[in-house]
Amino acid sequence: MTSVLLTAQQALTEMEVEFPNLFGGMAINYYRGFKLFGINIYWYGVLIVIGVVLAYLYAMRRATKDFGLVKERVFDVVFAAIIGGFTCARIYFCVFTELKNPGTYTSVIEVFTKIRDGGLAIYGGVIGAFLVGFVFCKLRKVNFFAMTDLASLGFLIGQTIGRWGNFINQEAYGEVCSPDWVFGMSGSKIATEVEAGALVHPCFLYESVWCLVGFVLLHFYSKKLRTFDGEITLMYVAWYGLGRFFIEGLRTDSLYAGSLRISQIVAGASFVAGLILFIIFKVVTAKKEIPLYVNSDASKELIEHDRTIEEEKKRKKLAKKEKAAPSILGEGVKLDDSTDSLLTADKEDGTAEEAPKVSDEPVIPEENNEIDNKEE
């Protein structure tokens, strides 16, 4: 996933994308970004954020019921993995950009301060998210393989949506295609980079659709057919690797190591490794009858443990609120049950002063007593 340099003026310049052979020909006009409180906001970044949020909501919905994970712990892992993923996506992009064009970045500081200029690589993001996620799974006692299964489904959601950022930027497109190809596209920016009138492959569209189909298939597979933790992860690696291998071969902006396309090599290796490991673990798990983490005692005990702690916190919080509630007798006044006397708080030293008891017998004025004595 890459992004090109955008200046403030370019972000607010109207763009056009055209699909001359789709539905009788269609053109779309748009802006790369918009201003909010004087700050340029790019649609590329907005789409990535939307993808991350939807992936997170999906993960939270299925975490406990289908994967046996505690939501609060999953949140901690996801939060750390997102930071690690974006950091590594940036580093991966900058390293291979520097290898291709030496001198692009003059210092490590530029690598991170020029992030608004664009530049993220999906493989770096996935690798970083898995590595950081592994560490935090250990720290938060989250089953790593169950977590990666859930995360893999989230990755497919994020990639499906995030790829449309390439559409907005008119980047990550493929080589020139047949002028009759139904999905052949052109655009105001693309037209300045290829021969006049040429159409190119919309690689962003191919990959977005590939990820969407993969998500739908793995979503239903994970509900009924998943037999071991890490299975969805291996299927994701193989599925994405297979699609990316062919799509990368069409792109014109690939990162290279010498004459080799880095992403294409990684994609091919991912497909082979993912498929082989899937078969091996599928057989081994079936023979040893290893249960899924969601069905294990460890999962149930941890869920119950966290639920108990959460309920205890709520109980203490409620008790604290009730204790702090004002008395109906008024501020500084309380009823002593042992003596049935009214205690009034001393405002100076905080001690309580006992008020005189109220007698149940009627009080007779002294004047009336004197009159009665005289009459007697």
C-alpha positions in Angstrom: 0.0 0.0 0.0 1.7 3.2 -1.2 0.9 6.8 -1.4 2.5 9.6 -3.4 3.5 13.1 -2.4 0.6 15.5 -2.2 0.9 19.2 -1.8 -1.8 21.3 -0.1 -2.8 22.7 -3.5 -3.0 19.2 -5.1 -5.2 17.9 -2.3 -7.8 20.5 -3.1 -7.6 20.3 -6.9 -10.4 18.5 -8.7 -9.5 15.2 -10.1 -11.2 12.8 -12.6 -11.1 9.1 -13.1 -12.6 7.5 -16.2 -13.8 3.9 -17.1 -14.7 4.2 -20.8 -15.8 0.6 -21.2 -17.7 0.1 -18.0 -21.5 0.5 -18.1 -21.2 2.3 -21.4 -18.6 4.7 -20.1 -18.4 6.5 -16.7 -16.4 9.3 -15.3 -16.0 10.4 -11.6 -14.9 13.8 -10.4 -13.6 14.3 -6.9 -11.0 16.0 -4.7 -8.1 14.2 -3.0 -8.9 15.8 0.3 -10.6 18.6 2.1 -9.9 21.2 4.7 -11.0 20.9 8.3 -10.2 23.8 10.7 -7.5 24.9 8.3 -5.9 21.4 8.1 -5.7 19.4 4.9 -7.3 16.0 5.4 -6.7 13.4 2.7 -9.3 10.8 1.7 -6.5 8.2 1.6 -6.0 8.5 5.4 -9.7 8.7 6.1 -10.3 5.4 4.3 -7.6 3.7 6.2 -9.1 4.9 9.5 -12.6 3.7 8.4 -11.1 0.3 7.6 -9.3 0.0 10.9 -12.5 1.0 12.9 -14.7 -1.5 11.0 -12.1 -4.3 11.5 -12.0 -3.5 15.2 -15.8 -3.5 15.6 -16.0 -6.8 13.8 -13.3 -8.3 16.1 -15.0 -7.1 19.2 -18.3 -8.7 18.1 -16.7 -12.1 17.6 -13.9 -12.1 20.2 -15.5 -13.9 23.1 -18.2 -16.0 21.5 -16.3 -17.5 18.6 -12.7 -17.3 19.7 -12.8 -17.4 23.5 -11.0 -14.1 24.0 -11.7 -11.4 26.7 -12.7 -8.2 24.9 -10.7 -5.9 27.3 -7.6 -7.9 26.7 -8.1 -8.0 22.9 -8.5 -4.2 22.9 -5.0 -3.8 24.5 -3.4 -6.1 22.0 -5.2 -4.4 19.0 -4.2 -0.9 20.2 -0.6 -1.9 20.4 -0.6 -3.9 17.1 -2.1 -0.9 15.2 0.8 1.4 16.4 3.3 -1.3 15.5 1.7 -2.0 12.2 1.7 1.6 11.0 5.3 2.1 12.2 6.6 -1.0 10.4 4.6 -0.2 7.3 6.3 3.2 7.1 9.8 1.7 7.8 9.3 -1.0 5.2 8.3 1.5 2.6 11.2 3.9 3.4 13.8 1.1 3.4 12.9 -0.2 0.0 12.3 3.3 -1.4 15.8 4.2 -0.3 17.3 1.1 -1.9 15.5 2.0 -5.2 16.3 5.7 -5.1 19.3 6.4 -2.8 19.1 9.8 -1.1 15.3 10.0 -0.8 15.5 10.2 3.0 18.6 12.0 4.4 17.9 11.0 8.0 15.8 8.7 10.3 13.9 11.8 11.4 12.7 12.4 7.9 11.3 8.9 7.7 8.7 9.7 10.4 8.2 13.5 9.9 7.3 13.1 6.2 4.5 10.7 6.9 2.0 13.1 5.5 3.8 12.9 2.2 2.6 9.4 2.0 4.3 6.0 1.9 3.0 2.8 3.6 3.7 -0.8 2.7 1.0 -3.4 3.5 3.6 -6.2 4.1 5.5 -4.1 6.6 2.2 -3.3 8.3 1.2 -7.0 8.6 4.6 -8.0 9.9 4.7 -5.2 12.4 1.2 -5.9 13.7 1.9 -9.6 14.2 5.3 -9.0 16.0 3.9 -6.4 18.4 0.7 -8.4 18.8 2.8 -11.5 19.8 4.5 -9.5 22.6 1.3 -8.0 24.0 -0.5 -11.4 23.8 2.1 -12.7 26.2 1.8 -9.7 28.4 -2.0 -9.8 28.5 -2.3 -13.5 28.6 -4.2 -13.7 25.3 -4.0 -16.9 23.2 -1.8 -15.8 20.3 -3.1 -18.1 17.6 -6.8 -17.5 18.4 -5.9 -13.8 18.3 -4.2 -14.0 14.9 -7.3 -15.8 13.5 -9.5 -12.9 14.6 -6.9 -10.3 13.4 -6.6 -11.9 9.9 -10.3 -11.4 9.3 -9.9 -7.8 10.4 -6.9 -7.4 8.0 -9.1 -8.4 5.1 -11.7 -5.8 6.1 -9.1 -3.1 6.4 -7.4 -4.0 3.1 -10.8 -4.1 1.2 -11.5 -0.5 2.2 -8.0 0.9 2.4 -7.2 0.0 -1.2 -9.7 2.6 -2.4 -7.3 5.2 -1.1 -5.1 4.2 -4.1 -8.1 4.9 -6.3 -8.4 8.4 -4.9 -4.7 9.1 -5.4 -4.7 7.4 -8.8 -1.7 5.3 -7.8 -0.8 1.6 -7.5 -2.3 1.0 -10.9 -1.1 -1.5 -13.4 0.5 -1.6 -16.8 -1.2 -0.5 -20.0 -4.1 -2.9 -20.9 -6.2 -3.6 -23.9 -8.3 -0.6 -25.0 -11.3 -2.9 -25.0 -10.8 -4.2 -21.4 -14.0 -3.6 -19.5 -12.1 -2.4 -16.3 -9.5 -0.4 -18.2 -9.2 3.0 -16.5 -7.6 6.4 -17.0 -7.5 9.6 -15.0 -6.3 13.2 -14.9 -3.1 12.1 -13.1 -2.6 8.8 -14.8 -2.8 10.5 -18.2 0.3 12.5 -17.3 2.3 9.3 -16.6 1.4 7.0 -19.5 1.1 7.4 -23.2 -1.8 9.5 -24.4 -5.2 7.7 -24.6 -3.9 4.5 -22.9 -5.9 2.6 -20.3 -4.3 0.8 -17.4 -5.3 -2.0 -15.1 -7.0 -0.8 -11.9 -4.9 -3.0 -9.5 -6.5 -1.4 -6.5 -9.9 -2.7 -7.6 -8.6 -6.2 -8.2 -7.0 -6.4 -4.8 -10.0 -4.9 -3.0 -12.4 -7.4 -4.6 -9.9 -10.2 -3.9 -9.8 -9.3 -0.2 -13.6 -8.9 0.0 -14.1 -12.4 -1.4 -11.5 -13.8 0.9 -13.2 -12.1 3.9 -16.6 -13.6 3.1 -15.2 -17.1 2.5 -13.1 -17.1 5.7 -15.9 -15.5 7.8 -18.2 -18.4 7.1 -15.4 -20.9 7.3 -14.4 -19.7 10.7 -17.9 -20.1 12.0 -18.5 -23.8 11.0 -15.3 -25.4 9.8 -12.4 -24.1 11.8 -10.7 -26.9 13.7 -7.4 -25.5 15.1 -6.2 -22.1 16.3 -4.1 -20.4 13.6 -6.0 -22.0 10.8 -7.7 -18.8 9.6 -4.3 -17.1 9.8 -2.7 -19.6 7.5 -5.6 -19.4 5.1 -5.4 -15.6 5.0 -1.6 -15.8 4.3 -2.1 -18.2 1.5 -5.2 -16.5 0.0 -3.7 -13.0 0.1 -0.3 -14.2 -1.1 -1.9 -16.0 -4.1 -3.9 -12.9 -5.2 -1.1 -10.4 -4.6 1.5 -12.5 -6.5 -0.5 -12.0 -9.8 -1.7 -8.5 -9.1 1.9 -7.3 -8.2 3.0 -8.6 -11.6 0.8 -6.0 -13.2 1.9 -3.0 -11.2 4.3 -0.4 -12.4 5.3 1.1 -9.0 6.6 -2.1 -7.3 9.5 -1.9 -4.7 12.5 -3.7 -6.1 15.6 -5.4 -4.7 17.8 -5.4 -7.8 15.6 -6.7 -10.6 13.2 -8.6 -8.3 9.9 -7.3 -7.2 10.0 -7.6 -3.4 6.2 -7.9 -2.9 5.9 -10.5 -5.5 8.6 -12.7 -3.9 7.0 -12.3 -0.5 3.5 -13.0 -1.9 4.7 -16.2 -3.6 6.5 -17.4 -0.5 3.5 -16.6 1.7 1.2 -18.7 -0.5 3.4 -21.7 -0.5 4.2 -21.6 3.2 0.7 -20.9 4.2 -0.7 -23.8 2.2 1.9 -26.3 3.4 1.5 -25.4 7.1 -2.3 -25.4 6.7 -2.2 -29.0 5.5 0.3 -30.1 8.1 -1.6 -28.6 11.1 -4.9 -29.8 9.8 -3.7 -33.4 9.8 -1.8 -33.1 13.2 -4.7 -31.5 15.0 -7.2 -34.1 13.7 -5.0 -36.9 14.9 -4.3 -35.5 18.4 -7.8 -34.1 18.8 -6.6 -30.8 20.1 -9.6 -28.6 21.0 -10.0 -25.0 19.9 -9.1 -22.4 22.5 -12.7 -21.2 22.7 -13.7 -24.7 23.9 -10.8 -25.1 26.4 -11.0 -24.8 30.2 -8.2 -22.1 30.1 -10.4 -19.8 28.0 -13.5 -20.4 30.2 -11.5 -19.8 33.4 -9.9 -16.6 32.1 -13.3 -15.2 31.0 -14.9 -16.1 34.3 -11.9 -14.6 36.2 -12.2 -11.3 34.3 -16.0 -11.3 34.7 -15.7 -11.7 38.4 -13.2 -8.9 38.7 -15.4 -6.6 36.6 -18.5 -7.4 38.7 -16.5 -6.7 41.9 -15.3 -3.4 40.6 -18.9 -2.4 39.7 -20.1 -3.5 43.2 -17.4 -1.4 44.9 -18.2 1.6 42.7 -21.9 1.3 43.5 -21.2 1.0 47.2 -19.0 4.0 47.1 -21.8 6.0 45.4 -24.3 5.0 47.9 -22.0 5.9 50.8 -21.4 9.3 49.3 -25.1 10.0 48.8 -26.4 12.9 51.0 -28.5 12.0 54.0 -32.2 12.7 54.0 -31.7 14.3 57.5 -29.6 17.0 56.1 -25.9 17.7 55.8 -23.9 16.9 58.9 -26.8 15.1 60.7 -27.1 11.4 61.2 -29.2 9.1 63.3 -27.5 6.9 66.0 -29.4 3.6 66.0 -28.0 2.4 69.3 -29.3 5.3 71.4 -32.1 6.7 69.1 -30.6 10.1 69.8 -30.1 12.9 67.3 -26.4 13.6 66.8 -25.4 16.9 65.4 -21.9 17.3 63.8 -19.7 19.9 65.4 -18.6 22.1 62.6 -15.3 23.2 64.3 -13.7 19.9 65.4 -15.8 17.4 63.5 -17.0 15.6 66.7 -20.7 14.9 67.3 -22.7 16.5 70.1 -25.6 14.6 71.5 -28.9 16.5 71.4 -31.3 16.2 74.3 -33.8 13.4 74.1 -37.3 14.2 73.3 -39.8 12.8 75.9 -43.0 11.2 74.9 -44.9 12.8 77.9 -46.5 16.2 77.5 -44.6 19.2 78.9 -46.5 21.3 81.5 -45.6 25.0 81.7 -44.2 26.2 85.2 -46.8 28.9 85.5 -49.7 26.4 85.4 -48.0 24.4 88.1 -47.9 27.4 90.4 -51.6 28.1 89.9 -52.4 24.5 90.7 -50.4 24.6 93.9 -52.2 27.8 95.1 -55.6 26.2 94.5 -54.6 23.2 96.5 
